[in-house]
């Protein structure tokens, strides 16, 4: 499969709504920061109120992952998440069209020496991050530290796929499509590019192992251990937090010790534990609207089934 390309068919009337939405996001980049944050809050609140399906998924996930919280506490957490999600959607305009200087002004990176020391030593590096609201901004900001390579899934809408791909490649990153397989990413890492991966998606049990995540057996792709074994890369967990003041804090952790272990289940458990520890520090950042626990072991019923 080839990389996304602009097609003249994108100008057809059936794409006009998408163009209008992108235009609105672009206009928001011209507004004062407080105004764009306010619009993001409103957008997230509207999404929470009108998208019953995603709201129910979020409520199910939060109930499973935080049973110690009261219903009210989980509702407050969910409301905060949707507002941050709305802000991150508005900030896609900055990822797509914002200047390098403007993005640097909004982002703070902790742990840069860890990455720089590894890249200077010539060792391959794989950054791993969970699906948080600021994942696109984190990728854009990290690209200034070292040339990177990552993978993305094709969206159902080809125009959205192209727009996301264009935004993610603006600052020198190589973005591969998931249907291209692992080999191009492994080759790029061996040539010196830093890998950037979000491996926490439930893609079924065909190629997954069930590893604990918030105490729940979760279908987890053991892709991190495989890439680390194929490249000899040091694996560094990354967490991006969109703060209340509208700034992003990207934290690079220490390299996972004794990783990979050679055992797929053990490696997947290590990755999930690193993600869970980061998420618990700021749970409102995680994309709770996705079906993280859809695939169940031994024929168990999905928690999202009606």
Secondary structure, DSSP 4 states (H G I P E B T S, - for coil): -PPP---GGGGSGGGHHHHHHHHHHHHHTTS-HHHHHHHHHHHHHHHHHH-HHHHHHHHHHHHHH-TTS-HHHHHHHHHHHHHHHHHHHHHHHHHHH--HHHHHHHEEEE-HHHHHHHHHTT--EEEEE--BTTHHHHHHHHTTTS-EEEEEPPPSSHHHHHHHHHHHTTTS-EEEEGGG-SHHHHHHHHTTPEEEE-------SSSEEEEEETTEEEEEETHHHHHHHHH--EEEEEEEEE-TTS-EEEEEEEEPTT---S-HHHHHHHHHHHHHHHHHHSGGGB-TTS-TT-S-GGGPPPTT--
